[in-house]
Amino acid sequence: MGDLTITTFDWVPEAPRGYVRDLRVRWALEEAGLPYRVESVPFGDRKAEHFAHQPFGQAPWLTDGDISIFESGAILLHLGELSDTLMPTDPQGRSDAKEWLFAALNSVEMASLPWSILIFSGEDRESSAWKLFSGFLHQHRLKHLEPVLAEREWLAGSFSVADIMMSDVLRLVDRFDGLADYPAVRAYVARATARPAFAKAHADQMAHFAAAD
């Protein structure tokens, strides 16, 4: 393991603060107790060096010595390989953590992101688009996640990168009261975000963006 550095935006508007995805990486590093630094790139003027690390001009990316990694899922997997705190040590537990991490991204966030975009855009709740995406999120994702989380504290037995990813994806749904009918899912998000490492990561991200105002 080399020196770990998170690179994120120097500033973002108020609405996404606390939800920018460098929080997932900060949270994992705080859970693992791994030392790291945070660097910034301009939000408004994304230069060639930015795109060299993150080809879509997004944030964050992580550098580990000479290795540069983009996409929060890939970063969490990398950190899980560095710390037993972030990934179970037994083969079944590791497999469970990996599959649930990908489920958070490919199944749950795939459904929650268009739903949240419609909310931010002020979409009419009677429109066909709202009914389509809201129905998909609730009937095909949250409805099936509820019984899973009713039976377990964490997705892979012990707390892992899967829980960082899943709870962070679900936080945005909860922000707009989308978990009101799913008490087990809502309780899971509350458990995860009550962890000291999340509180530290969240406060640090908010302070980082506020410092640029």
N, C-alpha and C positions, 0 to 999 in steps of 0.2 A: 504494500500500500504506500502510495506517495502522499504528497500534500494534497488535501482535499479542498477544492474551491468551488462554491456555487456561484454561477453568474446569472443574475436576474436583471430586470429593468431598473433604471435609476428612479423611475416614477411611473405611476399609473393613475388614472382617474379614481375617484373615491369609490365608485360602485364595486369594482372587482377587488378592492383591497381586502386582505384576509382570505382571498380565494385564489390568488395567483399561484401557479403550481410549484413554484420554488418552496412553498410551505410544506409540501409533501416531503421534499428532500431535507429541509431543515428539521422537520419532525423526526424523520428516520435517524438523522445524525445525532439529534439530541437524545433519542431513545438509546442509541448505541454508545453514547458518550464518546464519540469520535470527534477529534478537533477538526475545525474547518474554518475557512474564511469566506466572506461574501464580497463579490465584486459586481460592478454594474456596467450595463451598456445602455445607450440612449433609447428611450421609448419612441421618440419621434423621428430620429434620424438613424435608421438601421443600416450600418455600413457593411462592406464586403467581409470584414473579419467576423462580424456577427453571423452572417449567412454561412461562413466557412465552418462554424461550430454547430449552427442550428439552421438547416437549409430552408426552413419555412419562416425564419425571422422571429421565432417565438422565444420564450424563456420558460424554464431555466435550461442550463446545461451544467454538467459537473466535470471538472477535471480532476483526475487522480494521477498525479505525476504527469507522465506523457500521454495518458489516455484521456480523451475527451468524449463524453457520452451525452447525447440528447434524448429527449422523451422521458417523462417522469417514471413510466413503468420500467424502462430499461435501467434507469438510474437506481430505482429501488431494488431491482433484482441484483444489480452490481453490489449495492451496499449489503444486501442480504447475504451475499457470499463472503462478506468481510466480517460479519458479526453474528454470533449465535443468538444474540438478543433479538435480531430481526428476522431470523429464519429458524424453524425447528431443526434439530440435528438428526432426527430419525428420517429414513427415506420416505415413509408415508406422510409424515408431517411436512417435509419439504415439498413433496408433490402437491399436497393440499394447499399449501401457501401459494405456490406458483399458479395453480389452476384458478384459485380465487382472486389472485391479483389480476390475471387476464380476464376473468369474468367481470370484475369491477370496470375494467376499461372497455371490453368488447361487447358486453351484454348490458350492464347497467348504465354506464356513462353514455353509451351509444343511444340509449333511450332518453336519458335525463337531459342531455345537452340540447337537442332541438326543443324540448319542452321548456327549458329555461330561456332559450333564445326567444321563444314566443312570448314569454312573460315580460322579458326586458323590452320587447318591441311593442308591448301593449295590445297584443292580439285579442280580438273579441272571443270571449269564452264560448260563444255560440257558433263560431266559424268551423268550417269543415276541417281546417288544418289543426285547430286546437283539439277538436274531438278525436282526430286521428292520433296525434302524438300523445295527448294526455291518456287516451285509452290504452295505447301501447305500453306506456310507462307503468300504468297502474295494473292493468290486467295481465300483462306478460312479463313484468319484471318484479314490481314491489309485492304483488300478490303472492308470488312464488318465493320471494326472499323472506317474507314474514315467518313462515313456519320453520325455515332453516335457522333463523336467528332467535326464534322462541326456544330452541333446544340447546343452544350453545352460547358461551360467553364470547369466544373469539372464533374466527373462521377455521383456523388450522390447529386448534387446541390451545396453544399459547399465543399471546399477542405477537403479530408478525407484520411484515410489509404488506401482506394481504389486507390487514385491518386498517393500516394507514391509507391505503389506496381506496378501499371500499367506503370507509367512513368519510373520507374527504369528498368522494363523489356524492355521497348521500347528504352531506352537509348543505350543498347547494339546493337540493330538493327541500330539505327541512327549512332552509331560509325563507322559502315561500309557502310554508305550511303544507308541503306535499306529502308529509309523512303522518298526517293527522289520523288516518285510518289504519296505521300500522304501528301499534304500540311496541312491538318487539324490535322493529327496525329503528324506531325513534330512541328507544332505550339503549340500543347498541351504539348509535351515534353519540348519545350523551355520555356513555361509559368511555368511549374512545377520546372524546374531546375534553373529558375531565382529567386526563393524564397530564402530569406536570410537563412532559416533553412537548405536548401539543400547545399548552399555554405559553411556554417559552417561545416556540417557533412562531406562533401567531403574533405574540407581542413584538417579536423582533421584526417580522415582516411589516407590521403596521408602522413601527418606528422608522424602518428603512424608507418607506414611501413618504411618510410625513416629513422626514428630514429634508426632502427635496421640494416641498411646497414653498 
